[in-house]
């Protein structure tokens, strides 16, 4: 795969929409519920009339039934603000030994195309979007805008990530998810949809910090979608056969020679536990957890999820 996003692969999603599950704050009339009541589209509730205010929103039919004055309140529909947060650490280029495609993506390819699809849907809806790239710190964080020029700028940031793994360019970038997410929570001044695309592989101590960061985002009233991107065959089930293998950690360069079958059962139990904990805690905090096994292919993961979400919300 070259360093240019294939727009035809993104185009097939143009008939879908991405809705906010919770109320959002925005500036223009759009598709999503706002916490600010106006006099626009959808009825919300009644409240008692206060002496001296305008009578134009009094519900006279209700007055006829109750002999009391009630005012109609409406929910304004407004635009969504979305921050696309992509893990760019070295482990996101796994597997490193092939040319990725959407049919057989590595984790980074999945993340970049998922972000591109979501950005296209947001742009179609006149919603605002921004991009955050992080490894052990935030490397890039853009403003949140909805213009075509802004979209083109984000494409220039995404496309270099599609390069094939290069040991000199891509290795030794460590993962620290918690600190960047805390900064994202602090930098977003309006409630937003935060889409996190990461493999989530951190040690036990760091995992607790990640959970704290997710709580921080939710405390700030942001809606959170967490794409947990992984290779189920190699990373979860350790399917490498019984012959000796030489494993190299691309983030630390630590190396080990083992027969995978000798540790497979213990390893699978550990990974299953870590994955289950991430899912359970995400659900506990009201985070939309999306498992993304790259072995299934890009479209087989993203398209069913977006269709399901559009029906739910």
QUIRANOR-V837005 format. One record per pair of residues at least 4 apart in sequence whose C-alpha atoms are under 8 Angstrom apart, sorted by sequence separation. I is the first residue (numbers start at 0). J is the second residue. If there is no record, write none. Layout:
BEGIN
i->I j->J
i->I j->J
END
This chain:
BEGIN
i->5 j->9
i->6 j->10
i->7 j->11
i->9 j->13
i->19 j->23
i->48 j->52
i->58 j->62
i->59 j->63
i->60 j->64
i->61 j->65
i->62 j->66
i->63 j->67
i->87 j->91
i->88 j->92
i->89 j->93
i->99 j->103
i->100 j->104
i->104 j->108
i->105 j->109
i->106 j->110
i->107 j->111
i->108 j->112
i->109 j->113
i->110 j->114
i->111 j->115
i->112 j->116
i->113 j->117
i->114 j->118
i->115 j->119
i->116 j->120
i->117 j->121
i->118 j->122
i->119 j->123
i->120 j->124
i->121 j->125
i->122 j->126
i->133 j->137
i->134 j->138
i->145 j->149
i->146 j->150
i->147 j->151
i->148 j->152
i->149 j->153
i->150 j->154
i->151 j->155
i->152 j->156
i->153 j->157
i->154 j->158
i->155 j->159
i->156 j->160
i->157 j->161
i->158 j->162
i->164 j->168
i->165 j->169
i->166 j->170
i->175 j->179
i->176 j->180
i->177 j->181
i->178 j->182
i->179 j->183
i->180 j->184
i->181 j->185
i->182 j->186
i->183 j->187
i->187 j->191
i->201 j->205
i->202 j->206
i->203 j->207
i->204 j->208
i->205 j->209
i->206 j->210
i->207 j->211
i->208 j->212
i->209 j->213
i->210 j->214
i->211 j->215
i->212 j->216
i->213 j->217
i->214 j->218
i->215 j->219
i->216 j->220
i->217 j->221
i->230 j->234
i->231 j->235
i->232 j->236
i->233 j->237
i->248 j->252
i->249 j->253
i->257 j->261
i->258 j->262
i->259 j->263
i->260 j->264
i->262 j->266
i->263 j->267
i->264 j->268
i->265 j->269
i->266 j->270
i->267 j->271
i->268 j->272
i->269 j->273
i->270 j->274
i->271 j->275
i->272 j->276
i->273 j->277
i->274 j->278
i->275 j->279
i->276 j->280
i->277 j->281
i->278 j->282
i->279 j->283
i->280 j->284
i->281 j->285
i->282 j->286
i->292 j->296
i->293 j->297
i->295 j->299
i->296 j->300
i->297 j->301
i->298 j->302
i->299 j->303
i->300 j->304
i->301 j->305
i->302 j->306
i->303 j->307
i->304 j->308
i->305 j->309
i->306 j->310
i->307 j->311
i->308 j->312
i->61 j->66
i->62 j->67
i->86 j->91
i->99 j->104
i->100 j->105
i->104 j->109
i->121 j->126
i->122 j->127
i->132 j->137
i->133 j->138
i->144 j->149
i->145 j->150
i->164 j->169
i->165 j->170
i->201 j->206
i->216 j->221
i->217 j->222
i->229 j->234
i->230 j->235
i->231 j->236
i->232 j->237
i->233 j->238
i->247 j->252
i->248 j->253
i->281 j->286
i->282 j->287
i->295 j->300
i->61 j->67
i->62 j->68
i->99 j->105
i->121 j->127
i->122 j->128
i->131 j->137
i->132 j->138
i->133 j->139
i->216 j->222
i->217 j->223
i->229 j->235
i->232 j->238
i->233 j->239
i->247 j->253
i->248 j->254
i->281 j->287
i->282 j->288
i->61 j->68
i->62 j->69
i->101 j->108
i->121 j->128
i->131 j->138
i->132 j->139
i->216 j->223
i->247 j->254
i->281 j->288
i->23 j->31
i->25 j->33
i->61 j->69
i->100 j->108
i->101 j->109
i->131 j->139
i->132 j->140
i->246 j->254
i->247 j->255
i->292 j->300
i->22 j->31
i->23 j->32
i->24 j->33
i->48 j->57
i->59 j->68
i->99 j->108
i->130 j->139
i->131 j->140
i->245 j->254
i->246 j->255
i->291 j->300
i->22 j->32
i->23 j->33
i->24 j->34
i->58 j->68
i->95 j->105
i->118 j->128
i->130 j->140
i->131 j->141
i->213 j->223
i->245 j->255
i->246 j->256
i->278 j->288
i->21 j->32
i->22 j->33
i->23 j->34
i->24 j->35
i->57 j->68
i->58 j->69
i->94 j->105
i->129 j->140
i->130 j->141
i->245 j->256
i->246 j->257
i->18 j->30
i->19 j->31
i->22 j->34
i->57 j->69
i->58 j->70
i->93 j->105
i->94 j->106
i->129 j->141
i->130 j->142
i->244 j->256
i->245 j->257
i->18 j->31
i->19 j->32
i->57 j->70
i->58 j->71
i->92 j->105
i->93 j->106
i->129 j->142
i->130 j->143
i->243 j->256
i->244 j->257
i->56 j->70
i->57 j->71
i->91 j->105
i->92 j->106
i->93 j->107
i->128 j->142
i->129 j->143
i->243 j->257
i->244 j->258
i->56 j->71
i->91 j->106
i->92 j->107
i->128 j->143
i->129 j->144
i->243 j->258
i->244 j->259
i->289 j->304
i->56 j->72
i->91 j->107
i->127 j->143
i->128 j->144
i->242 j->258
i->243 j->259
i->127 j->144
i->128 j->145
i->241 j->258
i->242 j->259
i->126 j->144
i->127 j->145
i->241 j->259
i->126 j->145
i->127 j->146
i->240 j->259
i->241 j->260
i->48 j->68
i->87 j->107
i->125 j->145
i->239 j->259
i->240 j->260
i->241 j->261
i->47 j->68
i->48 j->69
i->238 j->259
i->239 j->260
i->47 j->69
i->48 j->70
i->237 j->259
i->46 j->69
i->47 j->70
i->122 j->145
i->130 j->153
i->176 j->199
i->45 j->69
i->46 j->70
i->121 j->145
i->122 j->146
i->129 j->153
i->45 j->70
i->46 j->71
i->85 j->110
i->122 j->147
i->45 j->71
i->46 j->72
i->85 j->111
i->174 j->200
i->175 j->201
i->237 j->263
i->44 j->71
i->45 j->72
i->174 j->201
i->236 j->263
i->43 j->71
i->44 j->72
i->177 j->205
i->193 j->221
i->195 j->223
i->197 j->225
i->198 j->226
i->199 j->227
i->42 j->71
i->43 j->72
i->44 j->73
i->180 j->209
i->190 j->219
i->191 j->220
i->192 j->221
i->193 j->222
i->194 j->223
i->195 j->224
i->196 j->225
i->197 j->226
i->198 j->227
i->199 j->228
i->237 j->266
i->42 j->72
i->43 j->73
i->175 j->205
i->190 j->220
i->191 j->221
i->192 j->222
i->193 j->223
i->194 j->224
i->195 j->225
i->196 j->226
i->197 j->227
i->198 j->228
i->236 j->266
i->237 j->267
i->42 j->73
i->43 j->74
i->83 j->114
i->177 j->208
i->181 j->212
i->184 j->215
i->190 j->221
i->191 j->222
i->192 j->223
i->193 j->224
i->194 j->225
i->195 j->226
i->196 j->227
i->197 j->228
i->198 j->229
i->236 j->267
i->41 j->73
i->42 j->74
i->118 j->150
i->177 j->209
i->180 j->212
i->184 j->216
i->190 j->222
i->192 j->224
i->194 j->226
i->196 j->228
i->235 j->267
i->40 j->73
i->41 j->74
i->176 j->209
i->177 j->210
i->180 j->213
i->38 j->72
i->39 j->73
i->40 j->74
i->41 j->75
i->177 j->211
i->178 j->212
i->181 j->215
i->37 j->72
i->38 j->73
i->39 j->74
i->40 j->75
i->41 j->76
i->177 j->212
i->181 j->216
i->184 j->219
i->235 j->270
i->36 j->72
i->37 j->73
i->38 j->74
i->39 j->75
i->40 j->76
i->180 j->216
i->235 j->271
i->36 j->73
i->37 j->74
i->38 j->75
i->39 j->76
i->135 j->172
i->36 j->74
i->37 j->75
i->134 j->172
i->135 j->173
i->35 j->74
i->36 j->75
i->115 j->154
i->134 j->173
i->135 j->174
i->136 j->175
i->34 j->74
i->35 j->75
i->134 j->174
i->135 j->175
i->33 j->74
i->34 j->75
i->134 j->175
i->135 j->176
i->32 j->74
i->33 j->75
i->79 j->121
i->134 j->176
i->136 j->178
i->137 j->179
i->32 j->75
i->33 j->76
i->133 j->176
i->135 j->178
i->136 j->179
i->32 j->76
i->33 j->77
i->135 j->179
i->31 j->76
i->32 j->77
i->81 j->126
i->83 j->128
i->85 j->130
i->87 j->132
i->88 j->133
i->30 j->76
i->31 j->77
i->78 j->124
i->80 j->126
i->81 j->127
i->82 j->128
i->83 j->129
i->84 j->130
i->85 j->131
i->86 j->132
i->87 j->133
i->88 j->134
i->111 j->157
i->133 j->179
i->28 j->75
i->29 j->76
i->30 j->77
i->31 j->78
i->78 j->125
i->79 j->126
i->80 j->127
i->81 j->128
i->82 j->129
i->83 j->130
i->84 j->131
i->85 j->132
i->86 j->133
i->87 j->134
i->88 j->135
i->111 j->158
i->28 j->76
i->29 j->77
i->30 j->78
i->31 j->79
i->78 j->126
i->79 j->127
i->80 j->128
i->81 j->129
i->82 j->130
i->83 j->131
i->84 j->132
i->85 j->133
i->86 j->134
i->28 j->77
i->29 j->78
i->30 j->79
i->78 j->127
i->82 j->131
i->84 j->133
i->111 j->160
i->27 j->77
i->28 j->78
i->29 j->79
i->111 j->161
i->26 j->77
i->27 j->78
i->25 j->77
i->26 j->78
i->108 j->160
i->24 j->77
i->25 j->78
i->107 j->160
i->108 j->161
i->23 j->77
i->24 j->78
i->25 j->79
i->107 j->161
i->23 j->78
i->24 j->79
i->25 j->80
i->23 j->79
i->24 j->80
i->23 j->80
i->19 j->79
i->82 j->143
i->225 j->286
i->227 j->288
i->231 j->292
i->81 j->143
i->223 j->285
i->224 j->286
i->225 j->287
i->226 j->288
i->227 j->289
i->228 j->290
i->229 j->291
i->230 j->292
i->231 j->293
i->232 j->294
i->80 j->143
i->223 j->286
i->224 j->287
i->225 j->288
i->226 j->289
i->227 j->290
i->228 j->291
i->229 j->292
i->230 j->293
i->231 j->294
i->99 j->163
i->222 j->286
i->223 j->287
i->224 j->288
i->225 j->289
i->226 j->290
i->227 j->291
i->228 j->292
i->229 j->293
i->230 j->294
i->98 j->163
i->224 j->289
i->226 j->291
i->228 j->293
i->97 j->163
i->217 j->284
i->95 j->163
i->96 j->164
i->213 j->281
i->217 j->285
i->95 j->164
i->217 j->286
i->210 j->280
i->214 j->284
i->92 j->163
i->210 j->281
i->213 j->284
i->92 j->164
i->87 j->160
i->213 j->286
i->174 j->250
i->172 j->249
i->173 j->250
i->171 j->249
i->172 j->250
i->173 j->251
i->170 j->249
i->171 j->250
i->172 j->251
i->89 j->169
i->170 j->250
i->171 j->251
i->88 j->169
i->89 j->170
i->171 j->252
i->89 j->171
i->88 j->171
i->89 j->172
i->88 j->172
i->89 j->173
i->87 j->172
i->88 j->173
i->89 j->174
i->88 j->174
i->110 j->196
i->110 j->197
i->86 j->174
i->86 j->176
i->106 j->198
i->30 j->124
i->29 j->124
i->29 j->125
i->29 j->126
i->0 j->98
i->0 j->99
i->0 j->100
i->17 j->117
i->9 j->112
i->17 j->120
i->12 j->116
i->16 j->120
i->17 j->121
i->15 j->120
i->16 j->121
i->9 j->115
i->13 j->119
i->91 j->197
i->9 j->116
i->13 j->120
i->91 j->198
i->4 j->112
i->12 j->120
i->16 j->124
i->90 j->198
i->80 j->189
i->82 j->191
i->84 j->193
i->86 j->195
i->9 j->119
i->80 j->190
i->81 j->191
i->82 j->192
i->83 j->193
i->84 j->194
i->85 j->195
i->86 j->196
i->80 j->191
i->81 j->192
i->82 j->193
i->83 j->194
i->84 j->195
i->85 j->196
i->86 j->197
i->79 j->191
i->80 j->192
i->81 j->193
i->82 j->194
i->83 j->195
i->84 j->196
i->85 j->197
i->86 j->198
i->79 j->192
i->81 j->194
i->83 j->196
i->110 j->228
i->109 j->228
i->106 j->228
i->106 j->229
i->106 j->230
i->4 j->154
i->4 j->158
i->3 j->158
i->2 j->158
i->3 j->159
i->2 j->159
i->2 j->160
i->3 j->161
i->2 j->161
i->90 j->249
i->1 j->161
i->2 j->162
i->89 j->249
i->90 j->250
i->0 j->161
i->1 j->162
i->89 j->250
i->0 j->162
i->88 j->250
i->0 j->163
i->24 j->189
i->24 j->190
i->23 j->190
i->24 j->191
i->23 j->191
i->19 j->192
i->109 j->293
i->106 j->293
i->105 j->293
i->109 j->297
i->113 j->301
i->104 j->293
i->103 j->293
i->104 j->294
i->103 j->294
i->104 j->296
i->103 j->296
i->104 j->297
i->102 j->296
i->103 j->297
i->101 j->296
i->102 j->297
i->101 j->297
i->102 j->298
i->101 j->298
i->21 j->222
i->20 j->222
i->19 j->222
i->17 j->305
i->16 j->305
i->12 j->302
i->15 j->305
i->18 j->308
i->15 j->306
i->17 j->308
i->18 j->309
i->17 j->309
i->20 j->312
i->16 j->309
i->19 j->312
i->15 j->309
i->18 j->312
END
